C-alpha cells in the first residue's frame, strides 16, 4: 500500500471483516503493518515449542520462520529446499499435531468467512483440528465481499500465481487463467469455508493493512 487513501480503505474494510470474524467466534485482530503483526505473533506463541506451516508467501514476507528459529523453536516446514519427499510427507502429517500451526488464508470475506482452496489438504486439515493453536495471517488484499467472490478471487488471482511460483504443470501456470483442469498437479482440489470458528480449535486471525501474498 502506497497511498493514504489505500490505507484508509484497507482499514475500513478490515474493520468490517474483523468485526464479523469476532461475531463468528474467531479471535480476530487488525494491525497496520507486518512489523506489528510479527510482534503480535511473538506474544501469542512464546509458550509453544513445535510449529507447522502451510505454504505461505505471506508468512515468508513477515519473516516468521526466521524469528521462530532464532527463538529455538522446532519447525515442521515442508517447503524447505532439498527435503526428501518422505520428510515432506512426515512434516505435513506433523503439522496436524504440532503446538502451533500457522498459515495464511486465500480469502477473507466482509461477512466473516475464511475461504481456502488446497491441492493436498494438509493446510486445511491442520487449521481446522489438531494443533493446540492456529494462527492465520492475511493482508487486506485478500478481503472480498462474500464467499462467491472469495472463490472467484482464489481461482482468478491466487491459484494461477501460486501455481506459477511452484512451477506446477497446470494450465493456469502457463496462461494465468483457471480452466477447472484435471491436471495431476492441480492445486485447487479441496475447498474449505470456515463459517464459524471450529468448536475445538483455538484460532486467531490477524488482518494486516498491507498487500501480502497472492
Backbone bond lengths (Angstrom), bond angles and torsions (degrees), N, CA, C in turn:
res aa  C-N    CA-C-N  psi(-1)  N-CA   C-N-CA  omega(-1)  CA-C   N-CA-C  phi
1 X - - - 1.456 - - 1.525 109.46 -
2 X 1.353 116.38 128.78 1.449 119.87 -173.18 1.520 114.02 -115.90
3 X 1.312 118.50 -14.47 1.448 119.11 -175.35 1.518 110.83 -122.60
4 X 1.323 114.38 158.32 1.459 119.71 178.68 1.520 111.20 -64.91
5 X 1.327 117.06 -32.03 1.460 119.95 179.31 1.529 111.16 -69.72
6 X 1.322 116.66 -38.15 1.462 119.74 176.30 1.522 110.69 -63.73
7 X 1.314 116.46 -42.22 1.466 119.97 178.27 1.523 111.05 -64.81
8 X 1.322 116.07 -40.03 1.469 120.54 177.31 1.518 110.81 -60.44
9 X 1.334 116.23 -48.15 1.461 119.90 -179.12 1.523 110.80 -64.11
10 X 1.335 116.63 -42.30 1.458 120.08 178.34 1.512 111.59 -60.17
11 X 1.320 116.77 -41.50 1.459 120.66 179.97 1.526 111.08 -65.05
12 X 1.325 117.02 -41.73 1.466 120.10 179.95 1.528 111.37 -65.11
13 X 1.329 116.90 -46.18 1.462 120.11 -179.11 1.524 111.03 -67.49
14 X 1.331 115.94 -40.80 1.468 119.40 178.39 1.518 111.19 -63.95
15 X 1.323 116.93 -36.59 1.456 119.89 178.94 1.518 112.23 -60.76
16 X 1.332 116.21 -42.70 1.468 120.48 177.54 1.528 110.22 -64.94
17 X 1.334 115.75 -46.54 1.461 121.27 -178.09 1.526 111.49 -61.15
18 X 1.316 116.95 -48.67 1.466 121.39 -178.49 1.525 110.72 -63.52
19 X 1.325 116.46 -40.98 1.467 120.19 178.75 1.523 110.84 -59.54
20 X 1.331 116.71 -42.82 1.464 120.64 179.80 1.526 111.34 -70.05
21 X 1.326 116.89 -38.31 1.467 119.95 177.04 1.524 110.94 -61.30
22 X 1.324 116.53 -41.45 1.463 120.29 178.18 1.534 110.25 -63.08
23 X 1.330 117.28 -41.82 1.466 120.61 176.28 1.522 111.19 -59.37
24 X 1.324 115.52 -30.32 1.463 121.13 -179.41 1.525 112.34 -90.70
25 X 1.334 115.96 17.35 1.464 125.20 170.91 1.529 113.94 77.91
26 X 1.309 118.43 8.83 1.464 120.66 173.87 1.529 108.96 -79.69
27 X 1.329 116.57 146.37 1.463 121.90 171.17 1.525 106.23 -83.72
28 X 1.330 116.87 91.64 1.463 121.44 -171.58 1.525 111.27 -107.64
29 X 1.349 115.07 143.05 1.462 121.68 -177.01 1.529 109.49 -137.00
30 X 1.327 115.84 148.68 1.462 121.92 172.83 1.526 109.02 -117.46
31 X 1.343 116.31 131.57 1.465 121.23 175.05 1.521 108.61 -131.01
32 X 1.335 115.95 155.65 1.459 119.97 -173.58 1.529 113.74 -80.78
33 X 1.342 118.15 -24.22 1.462 118.69 -175.99 1.524 110.97 -154.17
34 X 1.308 115.49 171.55 1.467 121.33 -175.06 1.529 112.80 -67.45
35 X 1.334 116.67 -29.51 1.470 118.40 177.60 1.523 111.10 -64.69
36 X 1.314 116.03 -43.41 1.458 119.87 177.91 1.531 111.01 -67.71
37 X 1.315 116.19 -33.19 1.466 119.46 175.91 1.521 110.31 -63.28
38 X 1.332 116.66 -42.56 1.459 120.44 179.91 1.516 110.96 -66.79
39 X 1.318 118.08 -38.18 1.463 121.25 176.96 1.531 110.69 -60.98
40 X 1.329 116.94 -41.65 1.463 121.43 -179.97 1.517 110.82 -67.46
41 X 1.322 116.89 -40.65 1.466 120.91 178.74 1.522 110.60 -60.61
42 X 1.328 116.93 -46.02 1.471 120.77 -179.49 1.526 110.31 -58.48
43 X 1.318 117.03 -41.22 1.464 119.91 177.61 1.527 111.36 -61.54
44 X 1.318 116.54 -38.92 1.463 121.13 -175.69 1.527 112.96 -73.06
45 X 1.334 117.81 -30.56 1.465 120.42 -167.40 1.522 114.62 -107.96
46 X 1.315 118.55 2.01 1.462 120.12 -171.81 1.528 113.00 -57.74
47 X 1.323 118.14 -28.65 1.461 120.67 -177.36 1.511 114.62 -90.35
48 X 1.325 117.98 0.89 1.465 121.48 -178.27 1.525 111.40 -101.79
49 X 1.334 115.81 153.60 1.466 120.09 -176.79 1.526 113.67 -115.01
50 X 1.328 118.64 -33.96 1.470 121.10 -176.83 1.520 110.11 -114.04
51 X 1.342 115.67 136.46 1.460 121.32 -173.17 1.527 110.54 -133.05
52 X 1.319 114.79 136.31 1.453 121.92 173.03 1.514 109.96 -115.85
53 X 1.335 116.24 157.98 1.461 120.72 -176.00 1.520 110.69 -138.97
54 X 1.323 115.87 133.68 1.451 119.31 163.97 1.510 108.32 -77.91
55 X 1.320 117.15 152.80 1.461 118.66 176.73 1.519 109.95 -56.53
56 X 1.332 118.55 123.33 1.467 120.29 -171.24 1.518 111.53 -153.91
57 X 1.322 115.95 114.52 1.456 120.74 172.13 1.529 109.64 -66.54
58 X 1.330 116.68 -34.44 1.468 121.23 179.93 1.521 111.15 -58.28
59 X 1.336 117.34 -48.66 1.461 120.37 179.63 1.527 110.96 -65.06
60 X 1.333 117.06 -35.43 1.463 119.97 176.06 1.519 110.52 -63.00
61 X 1.333 117.19 -41.00 1.464 120.53 -179.78 1.523 111.47 -66.19
62 X 1.333 116.41 -31.32 1.465 119.81 177.56 1.525 111.97 -76.36
63 X 1.333 117.58 -22.84 1.462 120.82 -176.42 1.516 113.41 77.08
64 X 1.337 115.87 27.93 1.465 121.37 -175.60 1.524 112.11 -59.38
65 X 1.309 117.56 -46.98 1.467 120.62 -173.38 1.526 111.70 -64.22
66 X 1.317 117.14 -40.29 1.460 119.59 179.16 1.527 110.90 -63.63
67 X 1.330 116.43 -40.73 1.466 120.06 179.11 1.521 110.58 -63.02
68 X 1.330 116.77 -43.97 1.459 120.39 -179.33 1.526 111.73 -67.09
69 X 1.323 117.15 -37.81 1.471 119.95 176.28 1.526 110.18 -62.11
70 X 1.327 116.33 -41.93 1.462 120.06 179.05 1.527 111.55 -64.96
71 X 1.337 117.17 -24.28 1.463 122.01 177.58 1.528 111.82 -84.48
72 X 1.350 116.57 -2.21 1.456 121.13 178.65 1.512 114.63 81.14
73 X 1.330 117.27 20.97 1.456 120.75 -178.78 1.530 111.28 -81.91
74 X 1.332 115.73 159.22 1.460 122.28 175.88 1.517 109.35 -93.89
75 X 1.344 116.63 125.63 1.454 121.61 -175.09 1.531 111.18 -113.53
76 X 1.335 115.94 128.45 1.459 122.25 172.03 1.527 107.35 -101.90
77 X 1.319 114.93 86.18 1.461 122.05 -173.89 1.524 109.13 -114.81
78 X 1.323 116.30 100.23 1.469 119.81 -176.54 1.524 112.53 -74.53
79 X 1.336 117.21 -6.17 1.463 120.32 -179.30 1.523 113.48 -91.22
80 X 1.329 117.73 2.92 1.459 119.58 176.46 1.530 110.58 -62.23
81 X 1.317 115.37 142.57 1.460 119.83 -179.91 1.524 110.85 -68.32
82 X 1.327 114.95 147.51 1.461 123.37 172.66 1.533 113.78 67.23
83 X 1.332 117.52 19.26 1.462 119.37 174.42 1.526 109.70 -78.35
84 X 1.330 118.54 135.40 1.464 120.18 174.00 1.528 110.27 -61.85
85 X 1.314 117.32 153.15 1.456 121.42 -177.82 1.519 111.68 -59.95
86 X 1.343 117.10 -36.63 1.465 119.02 -179.26 1.536 111.10 -67.22
87 X 1.342 116.56 -31.97 1.463 119.38 177.10 1.518 110.77 -72.55
88 X 1.328 117.27 -38.04 1.465 120.38 176.28 1.527 110.40 -60.06
89 X 1.311 116.28 -42.49 1.465 120.18 178.77 1.525 110.66 -65.71
90 X 1.326 116.60 -42.59 1.466 120.96 178.53 1.523 110.97 -60.00
91 X 1.331 117.49 -43.64 1.461 121.10 -179.62 1.523 110.91 -65.88
92 X 1.325 116.96 -39.95 1.469 119.64 178.21 1.529 110.49 -60.33
93 X 1.313 116.94 -39.32 1.463 120.01 179.16 1.525 110.96 -69.63
94 X 1.339 116.97 -39.98 1.463 120.16 -179.91 1.526 112.07 -67.98
95 X 1.326 117.24 -23.98 1.459 120.14 177.25 1.528 111.19 -60.25
96 X 1.314 117.63 -26.75 1.449 121.29 -178.69 1.513 114.12 -79.68
97 X 1.335 117.41 -5.85 1.471 120.00 -178.63 1.525 112.49 -136.42
98 X 1.323 117.52 15.14 1.463 120.84 -179.32 1.530 110.37 -77.16
99 X 1.323 116.07 171.01 1.464 120.49 177.54 1.524 111.51 -65.32
100 X 1.330 115.52 -43.03 1.463 119.88 -175.86 1.523 110.18 -141.70
101 X 1.318 116.54 125.58 1.463 121.26 176.73 1.515 108.36 -108.20
102 X 1.340 115.80 133.56 1.452 121.20 -178.05 1.517 110.31 -125.05
103 X 1.322 115.57 140.75 1.460 121.36 179.52 1.514 108.25 -159.34
104 X 1.318 115.58 176.91 1.450 119.91 167.96 1.524 107.57 -104.83
105 X 1.309 116.28 -174.67 1.459 122.40 173.26 1.517 107.73 -120.57
106 X 1.315 116.87 146.47 1.467 119.15 175.63 1.513 111.42 -71.52
107 X 1.339 116.10 -31.45 1.465 119.76 178.46 1.525 110.04 -160.53
108 X 1.332 115.01 146.51 1.458 123.70 170.14 1.524 107.11 -119.29
109 X 1.306 117.20 146.79 1.459 118.85 -179.61 1.526 111.75 -109.67
110 X 1.320 115.28 154.85 1.457 120.40 175.67 1.520 111.75 -65.85
111 X 1.333 116.49 -16.73 1.465 120.82 177.55 1.524 112.14 -93.03
112 X 1.346 117.33 1.39 1.457 120.19 170.00 1.508 116.57 93.54
113 X 1.340 117.99 27.81 1.465 121.36 173.52 1.526 110.18 -106.83
114 X 1.339 114.54 157.45 1.465 121.73 176.22 1.525 106.97 -118.54
115 X 1.336 116.39 122.71 1.462 120.93 -172.83 1.525 109.71 -119.63
116 X 1.326 115.96 130.87 1.463 122.27 178.74 1.520 110.69 -138.08
117 X 1.324 115.52 147.83 1.458 121.56 173.57 1.522 107.72 -130.95
118 X 1.336 116.44 126.46 1.468 122.99 -176.52 1.520 111.50 -118.33
119 X 1.318 114.21 157.80 1.455 119.83 172.39 1.518 112.23 -89.34
120 X 1.339 116.80 -39.38 1.465 121.95 -178.36 1.520 110.76 -102.75
121 X 1.333 117.70 -46.40 1.453 121.28 177.69 1.508 114.61 109.87
122 X 1.334 118.40 -2.84 1.468 119.68 -179.66 1.524 111.55 -64.59
123 X 1.322 117.43 -34.50 1.462 120.13 179.07 1.528 110.85 -67.03
124 X 1.327 116.53 -49.04 1.461 120.66 179.09 1.523 110.70 -62.55
125 X 1.322 116.39 -40.47 1.463 120.90 179.38 1.526 110.51 -60.33
126 X 1.335 117.07 -49.56 1.464 120.54 -174.94 1.519 112.27 -71.08
127 X 1.315 118.10 -31.64 1.464 118.47 -176.88 1.523 112.98 -77.93
128 X 1.338 117.77 -17.83 1.459 119.06 -176.50 1.522 113.88 -96.66
129 X 1.346 118.16 -30.40 1.464 119.87 179.28 1.521 110.53 -162.95
130 X 1.326 116.27 137.21 1.465 121.07 174.04 1.503 113.97 133.05
131 X 1.342 118.94 -68.12 1.457 120.32 -179.12 1.528 112.04 -64.17
132 X 1.325 116.29 154.39 1.465 120.99 177.43 1.523 110.82 -64.17
133 X 1.331 116.44 -38.18 1.463 122.15 -177.58 1.515 109.76 -137.44
134 X 1.323 116.94 140.53 1.464 122.55 174.57 1.521 108.21 -123.37
135 X 1.337 116.31 131.48 1.458 121.65 176.61 1.524 108.70 -124.76
136 X 1.319 116.18 122.97 1.456 122.08 175.99 1.520 108.94 -111.74
137 X 1.332 116.76 134.54 1.467 122.05 -179.60 1.525 108.07 -123.91
138 X 1.321 116.57 132.26 1.467 119.90 179.99 1.518 110.36 -145.31
139 X 1.325 116.01 141.37 1.453 121.18 173.27 1.519 110.72 -78.83
140 X 1.326 116.33 162.91 1.461 120.29 -178.28 1.527 112.14 -67.69
141 X 1.326 117.90 -15.29 1.458 120.53 176.05 1.524 112.23 -64.78
142 X 1.321 117.70 -14.56 1.463 121.29 -178.08 1.532 112.97 -97.34
143 X 1.329 117.07 5.04 1.461 120.11 178.76 1.530 109.73 -83.17
144 X 1.321 115.94 130.35 1.467 122.04 177.96 1.529 108.99 -127.81
145 X 1.321 115.62 172.52 1.462 119.78 -175.22 1.522 112.66 -70.26
146 X 1.337 116.38 -43.13 1.464 120.10 -172.57 1.526 109.02 -156.79
147 X 1.341 115.91 -177.28 1.463 120.36 -176.38 1.525 111.37 -63.86
148 X 1.311 117.22 -41.67 1.465 119.92 -179.60 1.522 111.55 -59.66
149 X 1.334 117.22 -46.34 1.463 119.98 179.74 1.523 111.20 -71.03
150 X 1.347 117.52 -27.21 1.462 120.85 176.31 1.530 110.44 -64.91
151 X 1.329 116.18 -47.07 1.471 119.79 179.62 1.523 110.32 -64.33
152 X 1.342 116.33 -38.60 1.465 119.43 178.49 1.521 110.56 -63.88
153 X 1.337 116.30 -41.44 1.465 119.59 178.13 1.511 111.49 -60.51
154 X 1.326 116.14 -43.65 1.461 120.18 -178.82 1.522 110.38 -61.07
155 X 1.324 116.75 -46.55 1.465 120.47 -176.90 1.525 112.35 -71.31
156 X 1.331 117.21 -35.37 1.461 120.23 -175.15 1.528 113.33 -87.81
157 X 1.343 117.05 -28.01 1.468 120.29 -172.66 1.527 112.12 -119.07
158 X 1.337 116.48 -61.27 1.464 120.20 -170.99 1.523 112.74 -68.01
159 X 1.320 116.77 -47.76 1.469 119.60 -174.27 1.532 113.17 -64.23
160 X 1.348 119.80 -48.41 1.467 117.86 178.06 1.526 113.20 -59.56
161 X 1.344 116.70 -40.39 1.461 119.14 -179.70 1.527 111.16 -68.02
162 X 1.347 116.15 -39.92 1.461 119.17 178.85 1.527 110.55 -66.62
163 X 1.318 116.84 -42.93 1.462 120.18 178.99 1.530 110.69 -60.94
164 X 1.321 116.77 -41.57 1.465 120.83 178.32 1.527 110.44 -63.54
165 X 1.339 116.88 -41.75 1.465 120.28 -178.86 1.519 111.68 -64.68
166 X 1.338 116.51 -28.57 1.463 121.75 179.88 1.526 112.70 -90.82
167 X 1.339 116.62 -0.93 1.467 121.13 -174.14 1.525 111.36 54.79
168 X 1.337 115.37 38.28 1.460 120.77 -178.47 1.523 110.78 -71.52
169 X 1.310 115.99 144.32 1.463 121.71 178.33 1.525 108.77 -86.05
170 X 1.331 114.96 73.04 1.461 121.71 -179.75 1.523 109.14 -132.06
171 X 1.324 117.82 153.63 1.475 119.42 178.07 1.521 113.26 -56.99
172 X 1.350 117.28 -39.25 1.471 118.87 -176.57 1.518 112.18 -66.43
173 X 1.335 117.64 -27.41 1.456 120.77 178.38 1.528 111.34 -72.39
174 X 1.322 116.16 -16.88 1.465 120.72 177.63 1.516 112.02 -96.97
175 X 1.351 116.15 -42.33 1.464 120.28 -172.16 1.520 113.94 -103.03
176 X 1.346 117.16 -18.18 1.459 120.46 -175.72 1.511 113.37 80.07
177 X 1.354 117.10 8.26 1.460 120.89 -178.82 1.516 110.95 -126.72
178 X 1.320 116.17 141.37 1.463 121.03 176.42 1.524 109.85 -78.11
179 X 1.341 115.44 130.32 1.465 120.59 176.54 1.526 111.55 -117.11
180 X 1.344 116.31 14.57 1.465 121.60 -177.28 1.530 109.21 52.07
181 X 1.319 115.92 54.24 1.457 122.80 -168.78 1.534 112.29 -76.40
182 X 1.302 115.44 170.64 1.460 123.75 173.98 1.524 111.25 -114.55
183 X 1.317 116.65 25.48 1.452 120.75 -179.85 1.525 111.01 -61.61
184 X 1.349 118.69 139.83 1.471 120.39 174.66 1.523 112.89 -59.62
185 X 1.332 117.62 -22.58 1.461 121.97 179.37 1.528 112.61 -96.95
186 X 1.338 117.18 10.78 1.463 121.27 -179.85 1.530 110.02 -52.56
187 X 1.332 116.56 129.73 1.470 120.16 -179.28 1.529 111.81 -97.77
188 X 1.318 117.67 4.43 1.470 122.51 179.25 1.529 108.96 -116.20
189 X 1.324 116.54 71.88 1.463 120.64 -176.54 1.520 113.38 -110.41
190 X 1.331 117.27 -25.84 1.464 121.75 -175.11 1.527 108.75 -132.16
191 X 1.332 116.57 124.06 1.461 121.18 179.25 1.525 110.33 -109.81
192 X 1.339 115.82 133.98 1.462 121.81 179.08 1.526 109.42 -126.11
193 X 1.327 116.48 130.90 1.463 122.14 173.58 1.520 107.71 -120.90
194 X 1.330 116.83 113.51 1.454 120.70 175.31 1.520 107.51 -88.92
195 X 1.318 116.40 100.06 1.456 121.30 179.93 1.524 110.61 -76.57
196 X 1.324 116.30 -33.39 1.457 123.96 177.06 1.527 107.45 -143.14
197 X 1.324 116.96 165.53 1.460 120.31 176.49 1.523 109.31 -61.55
198 X 1.345 117.82 129.19 1.461 119.20 175.41 1.530 110.78 -55.95
199 X 1.316 116.86 139.00 1.456 122.98 -167.38 1.522 113.33 -55.05
200 X 1.334 117.93 -42.71 1.461 120.63 -173.37 1.529 113.36 -103.39
201 X 1.312 117.25 14.75 1.465 120.30 -175.60 1.524 111.27 -114.21
202 X 1.331 116.16 124.89 1.462 122.52 175.27 1.532 107.13 -82.69
203 X 1.316 116.60 101.38 1.465 120.88 -171.61 1.524 111.60 -121.59
204 X 1.320 115.98 127.13 1.460 122.33 174.25 1.516 109.70 -112.32
205 X 1.317 116.10 142.25 1.464 122.37 178.27 1.523 107.69 -122.80
206 X 1.328 116.27 125.85 1.457 121.57 179.24 1.522 108.24 -113.87
207 X 1.328 116.23 118.43 1.463 121.66 179.16 1.525 108.25 -103.70
208 X 1.317 115.95 123.96 1.465 122.36 -173.20 1.524 110.12 -107.74
209 X 1.316 117.09 134.55 1.466 121.20 -178.75 1.519 112.01 -80.46
210 X 1.321 114.37 52.93 1.467 123.12 174.27 1.520 108.34 -143.61
211 X 1.314 116.30 161.34 1.460 120.82 171.02 1.517 108.01 -83.83
212 X 1.331 116.07 116.41 1.463 121.18 -178.03 1.529 109.77 -131.46
213 X 1.312 115.97 142.48 1.465 119.59 176.68 1.509 113.15 67.09
214 X 1.335 114.08 -162.69 1.467 120.72 -177.43 1.524 111.09 -96.88
